[in-house]
């Protein structure tokens, strides 16, 4: 009996509500948040053995293992959407946050640097594709955009970090950072692709199990991130500023992605894919950059990662609602069309 069949059998025998099976990941986020907050020693122990690096490698190996090889080639054919998505992700988004930092008080604080890091990371790997599919958008386009942005981020983000974070990144060597990211991101992805070629039938049959394993790595990142938060400086005002900033950034990126699709004249399913891919930001890449920039400084890492944690939780919640609304909206439009055809 496969692991996937076993899991479903357990759910049936124990009569666990289908809602729990459907929303287990959200419950897991809450549990990991509580573990990291009430037992920070767990996350600090994970950091002490450098578990984050191994989790990043595992996450990108699983991403590579889950990807169809054809998707990597197809991404080059969607050049108009691809260029628009990359422009939003690596140019417009970081430039907007940088401009805001120049005009607001505290623009050079660790919290502001955390927002800058959120703005320049690539698209969230699993969620953007899944939500696009739920919203009846073009999931293949979403996958292509996600793969492309994550691969190019290895070479682009170290340069953007150096340009936008100033003194905080003065100790970083973009070349060595690119080399390090190739080891932790590119090579595991390639290894995942090679493993998929060997076990492609198994990978397709157990796609859901691979997704669950990938999501579990992110849950562990939440524990390490929450554990590193400096309790003494996380005041209600700081938390409020993080939430407001994340809401504003997310809303702006959703609008930019939507209007970008309108400007280049693509169809509605592709617009929805571009909208989600423009606004969703990789939490794994966020952790990776914070590890590089604030290596050895747990307090600075904790404050800088706060916007990334808040943004990730916000994206999962808000974009799920948007995807469900789009799904219902399409259904309603189809029902109207059917009624008109019947009347005719």
MOVENNOR-V307526 format. One record per run of one state. SS is the DSSP state (alpha for helix, beta for strand, coil for the rest). FROM is the first residue (numbers start at 1). LEN is the number of residues. Records with the same first field share a line. If there is no record, write none. Layout:
SS = FROM-LEN ; FROM-LEN
This chain:
coil = 1-2 ; 14-4 ; 23-1 ; 39-1 ; 49-2 ; 67-2 ; 75-4 ; 104-6 ; 121-4 ; 135-4 ; 165-1 ; 170-4 ; 199-1 ; 206-1 ; 228-8 ; 264-4 ; 280-3 ; 294-4 ; 344-1
alpha = 3-11 ; 18-5 ; 24-15 ; 40-9 ; 51-16 ; 69-6 ; 79-25 ; 110-11 ; 125-10 ; 139-26 ; 166-4 ; 174-25 ; 200-6 ; 207-21 ; 236-28 ; 268-12 ; 283-11 ; 298-46
